Amino acid sequence: MRKLKRAAILVLTAALVFGAVPAAVLAGPGPVAAGHGPLMFLGLSDQQLAQIRDLEKHTYNQNRKLKIQMMDAKFALSQLRLQKNVDQAAVDVKVKELQDLRARMKNNGLAARQKLQTILTPEQWNKLQAAGKERHRCGDRPAEPGDGT
């Protein structure tokens, strides 16, 4: 059960931070409704599951577009840096573009986290937070300032 909780927190954190975890990953090896998904320890209702699926789909679609833009910007940056006479101003513009795209992705993740908090009951949210703190305490990932711990 402890490993299941750890897996749930890891998947949820990835989904919220990166906002791009496909629904199949969140669902785990079997159907979520059958109790096999990593968030099932929260006792989610059918309505909550539907809302979380919609939230994840929305966040995935937002970040998918941003990731494609990031790939294009990274490629363009590499091409700029491979010029014989590197145009530093153009490089700086691409670096700023990449920083902005990363910030937008982070903001999408934060917005998804806030929306998730409105979907869950206060008890479920507290249980999720406690499971995250337990994961930090166990050394899976060091707690970071401002991450809710």
Residue pairs with C-beta under 8 A, 6 or more apart in sequence:
1 41
4 38
4 41
5 41
5 131
5 134
5 135
6 135
6 138
6 140
7 28
7 38
8 37
8 38
8 39
8 40
8 41
8 131
9 128
9 131
9 132
9 135
10 135
10 140
11 21
11 25
11 26
11 38
12 26
12 38
12 39
12 128
13 132
14 21
15 21
15 26
15 56
15 59
15 112
16 109
16 110
16 112
16 113
16 116
17 106
17 109
18 63
18 105
18 109
19 59
19 60
19 62
19 63
19 105
19 108
19 109
19 112
20 59
20 60
20 63
20 64
20 67
21 56
21 60
22 60
23 53
23 56
23 57
23 60
26 32
26 37
26 38
26 39
26 52
26 56
27 36
27 37
28 36
28 37
28 38
29 36
30 36
30 37
31 37
32 39
32 40
32 49
33 46
33 49
39 52
41 127
41 131
42 120
42 124
42 127
42 128
43 124
44 52
44 124
48 119
48 120
48 124
51 119
52 116
52 119
55 112
55 115
55 116
55 119
56 112
58 112
59 108
59 109
59 111
59 112
62 108
63 105
63 108
63 109
66 101
66 104
66 105
66 108
67 105
69 101
70 98
70 101
70 102
70 105
73 94
73 97
73 98
73 101
74 98
76 94
77 91
77 94
77 95
77 98
80 86
80 87
80 90
80 91
80 94
81 91
117 125
120 128
129 148
132 148
132 149
133 143
133 149
135 141
136 142
136 143
136 149
143 149
